Amino acid sequence: MFEVNIFTPEQFGAFIPWLVINRGPLSALIHPNTDDELRDHTQRATWMGQPLPVSTKMFKKTAETL
């Protein structure tokens, strides 16, 4: 597992095609980083490859997601 932080649309536009070509058989979870980590890792997330289970126990629940 590793994390890549992307800060601009230009970085996103360059990284995602690279990831599509170079990830091989690995799965990748792509998600935004907002103040709602639970929603970022579930509803706002996109998978490349086979989706894997994501443990959400560590994320704070907000009033919107309860």
CHARMM-style PDB file with segment names, atoms N, HN, CA, C and O in Angstrom:
ATOM      1  N   MET     1       0.834  -1.168   0.000  1.00  0.00      PROA
ATOM      2  CA  MET     1       0.000   0.000   0.000  1.00  0.00      PROA
ATOM      3  C   MET     1       0.884   1.237   0.000  1.00  0.00      PROA
ATOM      4  O   MET     1       1.912   1.273   0.675  1.00  0.00      PROA
ATOM      5  N   PHE     2       0.488   2.236  -0.746  1.00  0.00      PROA
ATOM      6  HN  PHE     2      -0.348   2.207  -1.295  1.00  0.00      PROA
ATOM      7  CA  PHE     2       1.166   3.524  -0.692  1.00  0.00      PROA
ATOM      8  C   PHE     2       0.168   4.616  -1.013  1.00  0.00      PROA
ATOM      9  O   PHE     2      -0.922   4.354  -1.522  1.00  0.00      PROA
ATOM     10  N   GLU     3       0.548   5.823  -0.712  1.00  0.00      PROA
ATOM     11  HN  GLU     3       1.433   6.035  -0.298  1.00  0.00      PROA
ATOM     12  CA  GLU     3      -0.330   6.973  -0.904  1.00  0.00      PROA
ATOM     13  C   GLU     3       0.366   7.994  -1.774  1.00  0.00      PROA
ATOM     14  O   GLU     3       1.565   8.236  -1.634  1.00  0.00      PROA
ATOM     15  N   VAL     4      -0.401   8.595  -2.679  1.00  0.00      PROA
ATOM     16  HN  VAL     4      -1.375   8.399  -2.792  1.00  0.00      PROA
ATOM     17  CA  VAL     4       0.089   9.681  -3.513  1.00  0.00      PROA
ATOM     18  C   VAL     4      -0.854  10.854  -3.318  1.00  0.00      PROA
ATOM     19  O   VAL     4      -2.066  10.711  -3.480  1.00  0.00      PROA
ATOM     20  N   ASN     5      -0.322  11.989  -2.979  1.00  0.00      PROA
ATOM     21  HN  ASN     5       0.663  12.106  -2.848  1.00  0.00      PROA
ATOM     22  CA  ASN     5      -1.132  13.195  -2.835  1.00  0.00      PROA
ATOM     23  C   ASN     5      -0.975  14.056  -4.071  1.00  0.00      PROA
ATOM     24  O   ASN     5       0.140  14.365  -4.492  1.00  0.00      PROA
ATOM     25  N   ILE     6      -2.100  14.437  -4.645  1.00  0.00      PROA
ATOM     26  HN  ILE     6      -3.005  14.185  -4.303  1.00  0.00      PROA
ATOM     27  CA  ILE     6      -2.129  15.262  -5.849  1.00  0.00      PROA
ATOM     28  C   ILE     6      -2.860  16.544  -5.495  1.00  0.00      PROA
ATOM     29  O   ILE     6      -3.934  16.511  -4.896  1.00  0.00      PROA
ATOM     30  N   PHE     7      -2.271  17.681  -5.870  1.00  0.00      PROA
ATOM     31  HN  PHE     7      -1.398  17.708  -6.356  1.00  0.00      PROA
ATOM     32  CA  PHE     7      -2.799  18.967  -5.417  1.00  0.00      PROA
ATOM     33  C   PHE     7      -3.403  19.837  -6.505  1.00  0.00      PROA
ATOM     34  O   PHE     7      -4.113  20.795  -6.198  1.00  0.00      PROA
ATOM     35  N   THR     8      -3.140  19.528  -7.767  1.00  0.00      PROA
ATOM     36  HN  THR     8      -2.563  18.750  -8.016  1.00  0.00      PROA
ATOM     37  CA  THR     8      -3.662  20.367  -8.843  1.00  0.00      PROA
ATOM     38  C   THR     8      -4.328  19.495  -9.912  1.00  0.00      PROA
ATOM     39  O   THR     8      -4.025  18.307 -10.019  1.00  0.00      PROA
ATOM     40  N   PRO     9      -5.228  20.078 -10.697  1.00  0.00      PROA
ATOM     41  CA  PRO     9      -5.810  19.317 -11.812  1.00  0.00      PROA
ATOM     42  C   PRO     9      -4.752  18.832 -12.805  1.00  0.00      PROA
ATOM     43  O   PRO     9      -4.905  17.767 -13.404  1.00  0.00      PROA
ATOM     44  N   GLU    10      -3.690  19.602 -12.980  1.00  0.00      PROA
ATOM     45  HN  GLU    10      -3.566  20.467 -12.494  1.00  0.00      PROA
ATOM     46  CA  GLU    10      -2.623  19.201 -13.899  1.00  0.00      PROA
ATOM     47  C   GLU    10      -1.908  17.946 -13.392  1.00  0.00      PROA
ATOM     48  O   GLU    10      -1.604  17.042 -14.170  1.00  0.00      PROA
ATOM     49  N   GLN    11      -1.643  17.896 -12.091  1.00  0.00      PROA
ATOM     50  HN  GLN    11      -1.891  18.631 -11.459  1.00  0.00      PROA
ATOM     51  CA  GLN    11      -1.017  16.702 -11.515  1.00  0.00      PROA
ATOM     52  C   GLN    11      -1.933  15.493 -11.660  1.00  0.00      PROA
ATOM     53  O   GLN    11      -1.481  14.405 -12.019  1.00  0.00      PROA
ATOM     54  N   PHE    12      -3.216  15.684 -11.383  1.00  0.00      PROA
ATOM     55  HN  PHE    12      -3.582  16.568 -11.092  1.00  0.00      PROA
ATOM     56  CA  PHE    12      -4.187  14.604 -11.528  1.00  0.00      PROA
ATOM     57  C   PHE    12      -4.212  14.107 -12.967  1.00  0.00      PROA
ATOM     58  O   PHE    12      -4.188  12.902 -13.220  1.00  0.00      PROA
ATOM     59  N   GLY    13      -4.260  15.047 -13.905  1.00  0.00      PROA
ATOM     60  HN  GLY    13      -4.279  16.025 -13.700  1.00  0.00      PROA
ATOM     61  CA  GLY    13      -4.300  14.699 -15.323  1.00  0.00      PROA
ATOM     62  C   GLY    13      -3.069  13.956 -15.801  1.00  0.00      PROA
ATOM     63  O   GLY    13      -3.154  13.156 -16.733  1.00  0.00      PROA
ATOM     64  N   ALA    14      -1.929  14.206 -15.180  1.00  0.00      PROA
ATOM     65  HN  ALA    14      -1.860  14.856 -14.423  1.00  0.00      PROA
ATOM     66  CA  ALA    14      -0.700  13.492 -15.547  1.00  0.00      PROA
ATOM     67  C   ALA    14      -0.591  12.153 -14.833  1.00  0.00      PROA
ATOM     68  O   ALA    14      -0.114  11.179 -15.415  1.00  0.00      PROA
ATOM     69  N   PHE    15      -1.026  12.096 -13.580  1.00  0.00      PROA
ATOM     70  HN  PHE    15      -1.413  12.888 -13.108  1.00  0.00      PROA
ATOM     71  CA  PHE    15      -0.822  10.881 -12.779  1.00  0.00      PROA
ATOM     72  C   PHE    15      -1.789   9.760 -13.132  1.00  0.00      PROA
ATOM     73  O   PHE    15      -1.376   8.604 -13.220  1.00  0.00      PROA
ATOM     74  N   ILE    16      -3.054  10.069 -13.334  1.00  0.00      PROA
ATOM     75  HN  ILE    16      -3.390  11.008 -13.262  1.00  0.00      PROA
ATOM     76  CA  ILE    16      -4.048   9.017 -13.554  1.00  0.00      PROA
ATOM     77  C   ILE    16      -3.742   8.198 -14.813  1.00  0.00      PROA
ATOM     78  O   ILE    16      -3.797   6.970 -14.740  1.00  0.00      PROA
ATOM     79  N   PRO    17      -3.427   8.798 -15.949  1.00  0.00      PROA
ATOM     80  CA  PRO    17      -3.051   7.968 -17.097  1.00  0.00      PROA
ATOM     81  C   PRO    17      -1.807   7.112 -16.826  1.00  0.00      PROA
ATOM     82  O   PRO    17      -1.735   5.965 -17.266  1.00  0.00      PROA
ATOM     83  N   TRP    18      -0.833   7.667 -16.106  1.00  0.00      PROA
ATOM     84  HN  TRP    18      -0.892   8.599 -15.748  1.00  0.00      PROA
ATOM     85  CA  TRP    18       0.355   6.889 -15.740  1.00  0.00      PROA
ATOM     86  C   TRP    18      -0.051   5.688 -14.891  1.00  0.00      PROA
ATOM     87  O   TRP    18       0.449   4.582 -15.095  1.00  0.00      PROA
ATOM     88  N   LEU    19      -0.953   5.906 -13.944  1.00  0.00      PROA
ATOM     89  HN  LEU    19      -1.359   6.805 -13.779  1.00  0.00      PROA
ATOM     90  CA  LEU    19      -1.405   4.830 -13.071  1.00  0.00      PROA
ATOM     91  C   LEU    19      -2.140   3.749 -13.861  1.00  0.00      PROA
ATOM     92  O   LEU    19      -1.941   2.559 -13.618  1.00  0.00      PROA
ATOM     93  N   VAL    20      -2.979   4.152 -14.793  1.00  0.00      PROA
ATOM     94  HN  VAL    20      -3.142   5.119 -14.991  1.00  0.00      PROA
ATOM     95  CA  VAL    20      -3.706   3.195 -15.628  1.00  0.00      PROA
ATOM     96  C   VAL    20      -2.720   2.276 -16.355  1.00  0.00      PROA
ATOM     97  O   VAL    20      -2.939   1.067 -16.431  1.00  0.00      PROA
ATOM     98  N   ILE    21      -1.662   2.835 -16.877  1.00  0.00      PROA
ATOM     99  HN  ILE    21      -1.484   3.817 -16.815  1.00  0.00      PROA
ATOM    100  CA  ILE    21      -0.689   2.069 -17.656  1.00  0.00      PROA
ATOM    101  C   ILE    21       0.220   1.230 -16.769  1.00  0.00      PROA
ATOM    102  O   ILE    21       0.580   0.113 -17.140  1.00  0.00      PROA
ATOM    103  N   ASN    22       0.595   1.746 -15.612  1.00  0.00      PROA
ATOM    104  HN  ASN    22       0.303   2.654 -15.310  1.00  0.00      PROA
ATOM    105  CA  ASN    22       1.664   1.122 -14.825  1.00  0.00      PROA
ATOM    106  C   ASN    22       1.241   0.358 -13.567  1.00  0.00      PROA
ATOM    107  O   ASN    22       2.098  -0.214 -12.894  1.00  0.00      PROA
ATOM    108  N   ARG    23      -0.039   0.331 -13.233  1.00  0.00      PROA
ATOM    109  HN  ARG    23      -0.735   0.796 -13.780  1.00  0.00      PROA
ATOM    110  CA  ARG    23      -0.428  -0.333 -11.986  1.00  0.00      PROA
ATOM    111  C   ARG    23      -0.403  -1.848 -12.086  1.00  0.00      PROA
ATOM    112  O   ARG    23      -0.445  -2.532 -11.063  1.00  0.00      PROA
ATOM    113  N   GLY    24      -0.335  -2.387 -13.298  1.00  0.00      PROA
ATOM    114  HN  GLY    24      -0.301  -1.831 -14.129  1.00  0.00      PROA
ATOM    115  CA  GLY    24      -0.303  -3.841 -13.462  1.00  0.00      PROA
ATOM    116  C   GLY    24      -1.558  -4.463 -12.892  1.00  0.00      PROA
ATOM    117  O   GLY    24      -2.653  -3.943 -13.109  1.00  0.00      PROA
ATOM    118  N   PRO    25      -1.426  -5.585 -12.154  1.00  0.00      PROA
ATOM    119  CA  PRO    25      -2.600  -6.260 -11.602  1.00  0.00      PROA
ATOM    120  C   PRO    25      -3.082  -5.655 -10.274  1.00  0.00      PROA
ATOM    121  O   PRO    25      -4.031  -6.156  -9.672  1.00  0.00      PROA
ATOM    122  N   LEU    26      -2.440  -4.601  -9.829  1.00  0.00      PROA
ATOM    123  HN  LEU    26      -1.668  -4.194 -10.318  1.00  0.00      PROA
ATOM    124  CA  LEU    26      -2.783  -4.020  -8.537  1.00  0.00      PROA
ATOM    125  C   LEU    26      -4.065  -3.191  -8.614  1.00  0.00      PROA
ATOM    126  O   LEU    26      -4.391  -2.623  -9.656  1.00  0.00      PROA
ATOM    127  N   SER    27      -4.776  -3.135  -7.505  1.00  0.00      PROA
ATOM    128  HN  SER    27      -4.512  -3.596  -6.658  1.00  0.00      PROA
ATOM    129  CA  SER    27      -5.953  -2.291  -7.389  1.00  0.00      PROA
ATOM    130  C   SER    27      -5.538  -0.947  -6.817  1.00  0.00      PROA
ATOM    131  O   SER    27      -4.581  -0.858  -6.048  1.00  0.00      PROA
ATOM    132  N   ALA    28      -6.264   0.098  -7.197  1.00  0.00      PROA
ATOM    133  HN  ALA    28      -7.042   0.026  -7.821  1.00  0.00      PROA
ATOM    134  CA  ALA    28      -5.974   1.436  -6.684  1.00  0.00      PROA
ATOM    135  C   ALA    28      -7.280   2.119  -6.314  1.00  0.00      PROA
ATOM    136  O   ALA    28      -8.220   2.161  -7.107  1.00  0.00      PROA
ATOM    137  N   LEU    29      -7.326   2.651  -5.102  1.00  0.00      PROA
ATOM    138  HN  LEU    29      -6.562   2.616  -4.458  1.00  0.00      PROA
ATOM    139  CA  LEU    29      -8.470   3.423  -4.635  1.00  0.00      PROA
ATOM    140  C   LEU    29      -8.145   4.897  -4.831  1.00  0.00      PROA
ATOM    141  O   LEU    29      -7.144   5.392  -4.312  1.00  0.00      PROA
ATOM    142  N   ILE    30      -8.983   5.590  -5.575  1.00  0.00      PROA
ATOM    143  HN  ILE    30      -9.796   5.188  -5.997  1.00  0.00      PROA
ATOM    144  CA  ILE    30      -8.773   7.008  -5.842  1.00  0.00      PROA
ATOM    145  C   ILE    30      -9.904   7.762  -5.162  1.00  0.00      PROA
ATOM    146  O   ILE    30     -11.080   7.474  -5.382  1.00  0.00      PROA
ATOM    147  N   HSD    31      -9.534   8.725  -4.338  1.00  0.00      PROA
ATOM    148  HN  HSD    31      -8.579   8.959  -4.160  1.00  0.00      PROA
ATOM    149  CA  HSD    31     -10.560   9.457  -3.590  1.00  0.00      PROA
ATOM    150  C   HSD    31     -10.082  10.859  -3.251  1.00  0.00      PROA
ATOM    151  O   HSD    31      -8.880  11.117  -3.201  1.00  0.00      PROA
ATOM    152  N   PRO    32     -11.029  11.768  -3.018  1.00  0.00      PROA
ATOM    153  CA  PRO    32     -10.662  13.127  -2.596  1.00  0.00      PROA
ATOM    154  C   PRO    32     -10.284  13.134  -1.117  1.00  0.00      PROA
ATOM    155  O   PRO    32     -10.529  12.165  -0.400  1.00  0.00      PROA
ATOM    156  N   ASN    33      -9.699  14.209  -0.682  1.00  0.00      PROA
ATOM    157  HN  ASN    33      -9.499  14.997  -1.265  1.00  0.00      PROA
ATOM    158  CA  ASN    33      -9.403  14.425   0.736  1.00  0.00      PROA
ATOM    159  C   ASN    33     -10.171  15.656   1.193  1.00  0.00      PROA
ATOM    160  O   ASN    33      -9.739  16.789   0.985  1.00  0.00      PROA
ATOM    161  N   THR    34     -11.320  15.412   1.823  1.00  0.00      PROA
ATOM    162  HN  THR    34     -11.671  14.491   1.992  1.00  0.00      PROA
ATOM    163  CA  THR    34     -12.122  16.502   2.364  1.00  0.00      PROA
ATOM    164  C   THR    34     -12.210  16.301   3.872  1.00  0.00      PROA
ATOM    165  O   THR    34     -11.483  15.483   4.435  1.00  0.00      PROA
ATOM    166  N   ASP    35     -13.080  17.031   4.514  1.00  0.00      PROA
ATOM    167  HN  ASP    35     -13.671  17.696   4.056  1.00  0.00      PROA
ATOM    168  CA  ASP    35     -13.235  16.857   5.961  1.00  0.00      PROA
ATOM    169  C   ASP    35     -14.151  15.682   6.302  1.00  0.00      PROA
ATOM    170  O   ASP    35     -14.443  15.459   7.478  1.00  0.00      PROA
ATOM    171  N   ASP    36     -14.610  14.930   5.307  1.00  0.00      PROA
ATOM    172  HN  ASP    36     -14.373  15.111   4.353  1.00  0.00      PROA
ATOM    173  CA  ASP    36     -15.471  13.772   5.531  1.00  0.00      PROA
ATOM    174  C   ASP    36     -14.756  12.521   5.028  1.00  0.00      PROA
ATOM    175  O   ASP    36     -15.030  12.038   3.929  1.00  0.00      PROA
ATOM    176  N   GLU    37     -13.841  12.003   5.841  1.00  0.00      PROA
ATOM    177  HN  GLU    37     -13.618  12.395   6.734  1.00  0.00      PROA
ATOM    178  CA  GLU    37     -13.023  10.863   5.417  1.00  0.00      PROA
ATOM    179  C   GLU    37     -13.854   9.625   5.099  1.00  0.00      PROA
ATOM    180  O   GLU    37     -13.544   8.895   4.158  1.00  0.00      PROA
ATOM    181  N   LEU    38     -14.896   9.389   5.870  1.00  0.00      PROA
ATOM    182  HN  LEU    38     -15.148   9.983   6.634  1.00  0.00      PROA
ATOM    183  CA  LEU    38     -15.740   8.224   5.619  1.00  0.00      PROA
ATOM    184  C   LEU    38     -16.349   8.295   4.220  1.00  0.00      PROA
ATOM    185  O   LEU    38     -16.265   7.332   3.458  1.00  0.00      PROA
ATOM    186  N   ARG    39     -16.944   9.397   3.891  1.00  0.00      PROA
ATOM    187  HN  ARG    39     -17.013  10.179   4.511  1.00  0.00      PROA
ATOM    188  CA  ARG    39     -17.554   9.554   2.565  1.00  0.00      PROA
ATOM    189  C   ARG    39     -16.484   9.547   1.467  1.00  0.00      PROA
ATOM    190  O   ARG    39     -16.708   8.993   0.391  1.00  0.00      PROA
ATOM    191  N   ASP    40     -15.326  10.159   1.731  1.00  0.00      PROA
ATOM    192  HN  ASP    40     -15.144  10.609   2.605  1.00  0.00      PROA
ATOM    193  CA  ASP    40     -14.244  10.171   0.739  1.00  0.00      PROA
ATOM    194  C   ASP    40     -13.813   8.753   0.362  1.00  0.00      PROA
ATOM    195  O   ASP    40     -13.532   8.481  -0.805  1.00  0.00      PROA
ATOM    196  N   HSD    41     -13.761   7.860   1.332  1.00  0.00      PROA
ATOM    197  HN  HSD    41     -13.989   8.080   2.280  1.00  0.00      PROA
ATOM    198  CA  HSD    41     -13.283   6.496   1.096  1.00  0.00      PROA
ATOM    199  C   HSD    41     -14.384   5.529   0.680  1.00  0.00      PROA
ATOM    200  O   HSD    41     -14.105   4.365   0.394  1.00  0.00      PROA
ATOM    201  N   THR    42     -15.634   5.994   0.642  1.00  0.00      PROA
ATOM    202  HN  THR    42     -15.860   6.940   0.874  1.00  0.00      PROA
ATOM    203  CA  THR    42     -16.750   5.123   0.263  1.00  0.00      PROA
ATOM    204  C   THR    42     -17.519   5.726  -0.906  1.00  0.00      PROA
ATOM    205  O   THR    42     -17.328   5.303  -2.046  1.00  0.00      PROA
ATOM    206  N   GLN    43     -18.374   6.693  -0.651  1.00  0.00      PROA
ATOM    207  HN  GLN    43     -18.529   7.037   0.275  1.00  0.00      PROA
ATOM    208  CA  GLN    43     -19.253   7.247  -1.682  1.00  0.00      PROA
ATOM    209  C   GLN    43     -18.518   8.039  -2.758  1.00  0.00      PROA
ATOM    210  O   GLN    43     -18.930   8.028  -3.918  1.00  0.00      PROA
ATOM    211  N   ARG    44     -17.458   8.710  -2.401  1.00  0.00      PROA
ATOM    212  HN  ARG    44     -17.123   8.719  -1.459  1.00  0.00      PROA
ATOM    213  CA  ARG    44     -16.730   9.554  -3.364  1.00  0.00      PROA
ATOM    214  C   ARG    44     -15.544   8.845  -4.003  1.00  0.00      PROA
ATOM    215  O   ARG    44     -14.814   9.449  -4.789  1.00  0.00      PROA
ATOM    216  N   ALA    45     -15.346   7.589  -3.681  1.00  0.00      PROA
ATOM    217  HN  ALA    45     -15.940   7.098  -3.043  1.00  0.00      PROA
ATOM    218  CA  ALA    45     -14.172   6.848  -4.137  1.00  0.00      PROA
ATOM    219  C   ALA    45     -14.421   6.160  -5.474  1.00  0.00      PROA
ATOM    220  O   ALA    45     -15.553   5.830  -5.827  1.00  0.00      PROA
ATOM    221  N   THR    46     -13.334   5.956  -6.202  1.00  0.00      PROA
ATOM    222  HN  THR    46     -12.415   6.224  -5.916  1.00  0.00      PROA
ATOM    223  CA  THR    46     -13.334   5.209  -7.453  1.00  0.00      PROA
ATOM    224  C   THR    46     -12.215   4.189  -7.390  1.00  0.00      PROA
ATOM    225  O   THR    46     -11.113   4.491  -6.931  1.00  0.00      PROA
ATOM    226  N   TRP    47     -12.498   2.987  -7.850  1.00  0.00      PROA
ATOM    227  HN  TRP    47     -13.393   2.741  -8.223  1.00  0.00      PROA
ATOM    228  CA  TRP    47     -11.481   1.936  -7.891  1.00  0.00      PROA
ATOM    229  C   TRP    47     -10.965   1.749  -9.304  1.00  0.00      PROA
ATOM    230  O   TRP    47     -11.722   1.828 -10.272  1.00  0.00      PROA
ATOM    231  N   MET    48      -9.663   1.498  -9.413  1.00  0.00      PROA
ATOM    232  HN  MET    48      -9.048   1.434  -8.627  1.00  0.00      PROA
ATOM    233  CA  MET    48      -9.069   0.951 -10.627  1.00  0.00      PROA
ATOM    234  C   MET    48      -8.719  -0.488 -10.266  1.00  0.00      PROA
ATOM    235  O   MET    48      -8.070  -0.739  -9.251  1.00  0.00      PROA
ATOM    236  N   GLY    49      -9.142  -1.407 -11.081  1.00  0.00      PROA
ATOM    237  HN  GLY    49      -9.670  -1.203 -11.906  1.00  0.00      PROA
ATOM    238  CA  GLY    49      -8.900  -2.809 -10.775  1.00  0.00      PROA
ATOM    239  C   GLY    49      -9.980  -3.348  -9.853  1.00  0.00      PROA
ATOM    240  O   GLY    49     -11.038  -2.740  -9.684  1.00  0.00      PROA
ATOM    241  N   GLN    50      -9.693  -4.502  -9.260  1.00  0.00      PROA
ATOM    242  HN  GLN    50      -8.835  -4.996  -9.397  1.00  0.00      PROA
ATOM    243  CA  GLN    50     -10.639  -5.181  -8.388  1.00  0.00      PROA
ATOM    244  C   GLN    50     -10.844  -4.385  -7.096  1.00  0.00      PROA
ATOM    245  O   GLN    50      -9.875  -4.123  -6.384  1.00  0.00      PROA
ATOM    246  N   PRO    51     -12.081  -3.997  -6.777  1.00  0.00      PROA
ATOM    247  CA  PRO    51     -12.319  -3.328  -5.497  1.00  0.00      PROA
ATOM    248  C   PRO    51     -11.973  -4.249  -4.323  1.00  0.00      PROA
ATOM    249  O   PRO    51     -12.214  -5.455  -4.377  1.00  0.00      PROA
ATOM    250  N   LEU    52     -11.421  -3.678  -3.291  1.00  0.00      PROA
ATOM    251  HN  LEU    52     -11.226  -2.698  -3.247  1.00  0.00      PROA
ATOM    252  CA  LEU    52     -11.050  -4.423  -2.090  1.00  0.00      PROA
ATOM    253  C   LEU    52     -11.843  -3.889  -0.905  1.00  0.00      PROA
ATOM    254  O   LEU    52     -12.302  -2.747  -0.930  1.00  0.00      PROA
ATOM    255  N   PRO    53     -12.006  -4.702   0.127  1.00  0.00      PROA
ATOM    256  CA  PRO    53     -12.711  -4.205   1.314  1.00  0.00      PROA
ATOM    257  C   PRO    53     -11.942  -3.051   1.952  1.00  0.00      PROA
ATOM    258  O   PRO    53     -10.713  -3.075   2.022  1.00  0.00      PROA
ATOM    259  N   VAL    54     -12.669  -2.054   2.410  1.00  0.00      PROA
ATOM    260  HN  VAL    54     -13.667  -2.034   2.353  1.00  0.00      PROA
ATOM    261  CA  VAL    54     -12.063  -0.902   3.079  1.00  0.00      PROA
ATOM    262  C   VAL    54     -12.625  -0.846   4.493  1.00  0.00      PROA
ATOM    263  O   VAL    54     -13.835  -0.723   4.681  1.00  0.00      PROA
ATOM    264  N   SER    55     -11.751  -0.935   5.479  1.00  0.00      PROA
ATOM    265  HN  SER    55     -10.767  -1.035   5.326  1.00  0.00      PROA
ATOM    266  CA  SER    55     -12.189  -0.794   6.860  1.00  0.00      PROA
ATOM    267  C   SER    55     -12.423   0.681   7.139  1.00  0.00      PROA
ATOM    268  O   SER    55     -11.525   1.504   6.963  1.00  0.00      PROA
ATOM    269  N   THR    56     -13.626   1.011   7.574  1.00  0.00      PROA
ATOM    270  HN  THR    56     -14.355   0.342   7.717  1.00  0.00      PROA
ATOM    271  CA  THR    56     -13.965   2.407   7.833  1.00  0.00      PROA
ATOM    272  C   THR    56     -14.051   2.714   9.325  1.00  0.00      PROA
ATOM    273  O   THR    56     -14.482   3.800   9.714  1.00  0.00      PROA
ATOM    274  N   LYS    57     -13.641   1.761  10.160  1.00  0.00      PROA
ATOM    275  HN  LYS    57     -13.291   0.879   9.845  1.00  0.00      PROA
ATOM    276  CA  LYS    57     -13.738   1.947  11.614  1.00  0.00      PROA
ATOM    277  C   LYS    57     -12.974   3.162  12.116  1.00  0.00      PROA
ATOM    278  O   LYS    57     -13.361   3.771  13.114  1.00  0.00      PROA
ATOM    279  N   MET    58     -11.904   3.513  11.441  1.00  0.00      PROA
ATOM    280  HN  MET    58     -11.590   3.019  10.631  1.00  0.00      PROA
ATOM    281  CA  MET    58     -11.042   4.598  11.915  1.00  0.00      PROA
ATOM    282  C   MET    58     -11.562   5.997  11.581  1.00  0.00      PROA
ATOM    283  O   MET    58     -11.068   6.985  12.125  1.00  0.00      PROA
ATOM    284  N   PHE    59     -12.542   6.089  10.703  1.00  0.00      PROA
ATOM    285  HN  PHE    59     -12.943   5.287  10.261  1.00  0.00      PROA
ATOM    286  CA  PHE    59     -13.024   7.387  10.263  1.00  0.00      PROA
ATOM    287  C   PHE    59     -14.101   7.921  11.195  1.00  0.00      PROA
ATOM    288  O   PHE    59     -14.995   7.193  11.628  1.00  0.00      PROA
ATOM    289  N   LYS    60     -13.992   9.202  11.489  1.00  0.00      PROA
ATOM    290  HN  LYS    60     -13.266   9.793  11.137  1.00  0.00      PROA
ATOM    291  CA  LYS    60     -15.006   9.856  12.318  1.00  0.00      PROA
ATOM    292  C   LYS    60     -16.309   9.928  11.550  1.00  0.00      PROA
ATOM    293  O   LYS    60     -16.311  10.241  10.359  1.00  0.00      PROA
ATOM    294  N   LYS    61     -17.398   9.649  12.203  1.00  0.00      PROA
ATOM    295  HN  LYS    61     -17.396   9.396  13.170  1.00  0.00      PROA
ATOM    296  CA  LYS    61     -18.709   9.795  11.588  1.00  0.00      PROA
ATOM    297  C   LYS    61     -19.192  11.223  11.806  1.00  0.00      PROA
ATOM    298  O   LYS    61     -19.117  11.761  12.911  1.00  0.00      PROA
ATOM    299  N   THR    62     -19.687  11.825  10.732  1.00  0.00      PROA
ATOM    300  HN  THR    62     -19.748  11.388   9.834  1.00  0.00      PROA
ATOM    301  CA  THR    62     -20.239  13.167  10.832  1.00  0.00      PROA
ATOM    302  C   THR    62     -21.755  13.074  10.894  1.00  0.00      PROA
ATOM    303  O   THR    62     -22.318  12.010  10.637  1.00  0.00      PROA
ATOM    304  N   ALA    63     -22.406  14.142  11.221  1.00  0.00      PROA
ATOM    305  HN  ALA    63     -21.948  15.007  11.429  1.00  0.00      PROA
ATOM    306  CA  ALA    63     -23.870  14.163  11.321  1.00  0.00      PROA
ATOM    307  C   ALA    63     -24.508  13.743  10.006  1.00  0.00      PROA
ATOM    308  O   ALA    63     -25.554  13.094  10.013  1.00  0.00      PROA
ATOM    309  N   GLU    64     -23.896  14.100   8.865  1.00  0.00      PROA
ATOM    310  HN  GLU    64     -23.046  14.626   8.859  1.00  0.00      PROA
ATOM    311  CA  GLU    64     -24.470  13.754   7.559  1.00  0.00      PROA
ATOM    312  C   GLU    64     -24.435  12.268   7.294  1.00  0.00      PROA
ATOM    313  O   GLU    64     -25.331  11.758   6.622  1.00  0.00      PROA
ATOM    314  N   THR    65     -23.438  11.542   7.792  1.00  0.00      PROA
ATOM    315  HN  THR    65     -22.710  11.956   8.339  1.00  0.00      PROA
ATOM    316  CA  THR    65     -23.279  10.133   7.454  1.00  0.00      PROA
ATOM    317  C   THR    65     -23.890   9.213   8.490  1.00  0.00      PROA
ATOM    318  O   THR    65     -23.879   7.998   8.291  1.00  0.00      PROA
ATOM    319  N   LEU    66     -24.421   9.727   9.582  1.00  0.00      PROA
ATOM    320  HN  LEU    66     -24.430  10.714   9.744  1.00  0.00      PROA
ATOM    321  CA  LEU    66     -25.026   8.878  10.613  1.00  0.00      PROA
ATOM    322  C   LEU    66     -26.392   8.390  10.195  1.00  0.00      PROA
ATOM    323  OT1 LEU    66     -27.044   7.663  10.944  1.00  0.00      PROA
TER     324      LEU     66
END
